[in-house]
Amino acid sequence: MVDLKRKQYSKEIGPHVFENQLVTRQNSGLEYIELRLITLEPDGVYEETLTDLEVCAVVLTGKATVTEGNHVFSEIGTREDVFEKIPTDSVYVSAGKTMQITTQTNARILLCYAPSTIDLPTQLIAAANNTVEKRGIYQNKRMVHNIMDDQSPVSDKLIVVEVFTDSGNWSSYPPHKHDQDNLPYESFLEETYYHEMNPKQGFVFQRVYTDDRSLDETMAVENGDVVIVPKGYHPVSVPDGYDGYYLNIMAGPTKKWKFHNDPDHEWILSRK
Ligand SMILES: O=C(O)C[C@@H](O)[C@H](O)C(=O)CO
């Protein structure tokens, strides 16, 4: 079984360009998701020609200029820290195109990929176009920024959302899964979590488990870690005193988020 948790690192991949996370189909066993976290310093240039992947480049922090062909999205990005809890800007580029990212300051960009061969318009997903949802009651409250949900016309397969879970709350809870290609009852979407903590020394617990417990891993997840969810339920618990953030990438054969709650815990939803 592939290790589901990936620690952050810093590897210089070009002058003033650093890779901090890399999940590929080859190194993860996933079929539908890849991701790359990069940190750009001034004068750093990140360039990539997409083969059989579409990408959503999320400007996690700082400002960056993203170009593709005649498209130039200058100095996009809205925040210096994800815990400003405001939406940010992203750029979508479909397969076969060449994208370039530069910055005049410092920027951290999460590149979210899914396999695709469809030529779709390159476009800015402006922060103002993120829909914001406040979900849950009691200690199950969280805020969701939908960058590209399953109804988005922008992407072929990619779903990208970011979730803010405040101190002492749970999210991705009650536990749910989407690991069966069985619409209309359930969709098959692989998922990844890119986590950040505030304060940075914090941790969350995340469990990834299946009904038959053939997969059942509970992890202490720290700032900058990535968790891979190939299948199964995947709840997150944030300890008292800390706020949690994660960015989810989801993708599968059909861009539809139809999940199935763990029947043992679905009663949580019926509380008044
Ligand atoms: O609502 C939440 O707590 C976020 C989760 O839905 C998260 O995006 C996920 O698990 C998607 O399958």
PDBQT file of the ligand as one rigid body, heavy atoms in Angstrom, charges set to zero:
ROOT
HETATM    1  O1  LIG A 301     -17.536  19.657   3.540  1.00  0.00    +0.000 OA
HETATM    2  C1  LIG A 301     -16.393  19.412   3.931  1.00  0.00    +0.000 C 
HETATM    3  O2  LIG A 301     -16.128  19.169   5.130  1.00  0.00    +0.000 OA
HETATM    4  C2  LIG A 301     -15.265  19.285   2.913  1.00  0.00    +0.000 C 
HETATM    5  C3  LIG A 301     -15.322  17.919   2.296  1.00  0.00    +0.000 C 
HETATM    6  O3  LIG A 301     -16.537  17.766   1.562  1.00  0.00    +0.000 OA
HETATM    7  C4  LIG A 301     -14.132  17.676   1.352  1.00  0.00    +0.000 C 
HETATM    8  O4  LIG A 301     -14.117  18.651   0.333  1.00  0.00    +0.000 OA
HETATM    9  C5  LIG A 301     -14.289  16.299   0.800  1.00  0.00    +0.000 C 
HETATM   10  O5  LIG A 301     -14.092  15.335   1.509  1.00  0.00    +0.000 OA
HETATM   11  C6  LIG A 301     -14.772  16.120  -0.588  1.00  0.00    +0.000 C 
HETATM   12  O6  LIG A 301     -15.024  14.747  -0.815  1.00  0.00    +0.000 OA
ENDROOT
TORSDOF 0
